[in-house]
């Protein structure tokens, strides 16, 4: 009886092991370069804003979404005018910013705004 129980447990464990190793939602749909870029962006931001683990994962997914959207827009708007491309990319950037603001706590939001001010390429004087 013990052998039957042990065999059943082993068989159940083997049959469930692949499910435990299965990829999560969205895994595999991103290129290695995109995953690497999203990780780099998230780590750079986390070094200055100090995310908790849940925020880190949410911001990384946000970066993946943003990079995917930008890539898709660049493909879609390949023949479009410069004004149309700029407008669409601007909307994508605004969506990214608003989603990021939603994820940040007030003190992190202040740190992010200070970071943006210091790293803006074209500051008005």
N, C-alpha and C positions, 0 to 999 in steps of 0.2 A: 504494500500500500504506500509506504514511504517512497519507494522508487517511482511509482506511478505519479505521485504528487510532485516529486522532484523533476521528473521528465516533463510534466505539464508546465511547471514554472519556467523551466529552461526554454521550452518551446514558445511559451507566451513572451518571454523576454526577448528571444531572437526575433519573433515576428513584430514586436513593437519597437525594436532598436532602429530600424530605418525611419520610422515616423519621428523619432526624437532627433534624428540628424537632418531631417528635411529642411529645406531652405524656407525662410520666412517670407511673408508677402513682399513682393518687389525684388527679392534677391535673385540675381541672375539676369535681371532685365537691364542692368547697367553695365557698361563696359568697365574694364579694369582701370582705364585712365580716368573715367568719370568718378569711380569710387575713390581713387587716389586723390583726385582734385577736391572732392567733397570732404574727405578726411583732412586734407591740408587746410582747407578753409575753416573747417570746424575747429581744428586744433589751434589755429592762429587766433581765432576769436575767443576760444576757451581760455587761452593763456592770458588774455587781457580782461575778460569778463567773469571768469571763474564760474562755469556751469556746474550744476549737480548732474548726476549720471542721466537722469530722465531728460533733462534739458539738452544735454550733449547729444543724445540719440535723436531727439526731436529736431534739433538744429541741423544735425547731419542729414536727416531725411529732407528737411527744408532745402538744404544745399543741393541735394540730389535732384529734388523737384525743380529747383531754379535752374540748374545746369541743363537738365533735360528740356525744360521749356525754352531756354535760350537757344539751344541747339535746334529744336524743332522750329522756332520762329525764324532763325537764320536760313533754314532750308526752305520754309514756306514762303518767306519774303525775299527770296533770292532775286527775283526780277522786279521787285517793288521799288518805289522811289525812296530816296534817302529819308524824306519826311515821314513816310509810312513806316519804314523800319525803325526810325527813332521813336515814333509814337508808340509802336507796339512794344519795343524793348523798354521804354519808359514805364508803360503800364505793368509789364512783368516785374520790373525793379520795384515799383510801388507796392505790388502784391507781396513780393518778398519782404520788403521792409515792414509792411503791416503785420504779416504773419510772424516775423521775428519779434516785433514789439509785443505781440500777444504772448509770446513764450517767455519774455524776460520779466524779472522782478523789477520794482522801481529803481533800486540801486544799480542793477545791471543795465537798465535802460539809460541811466545817466552816464554810466561808463561807456556804453556803446555810442551815445551821442557825442561824448567828448572824443572818442576814438575817431568817429566819422569827421568831426571838425578838424582834427589834427592831421588826418590822412587824405583830406579832400585835395584832389589834384588842382582844381581851379578855385581858389578862394578869392572872394571879393575883398579888396582892400579899401 
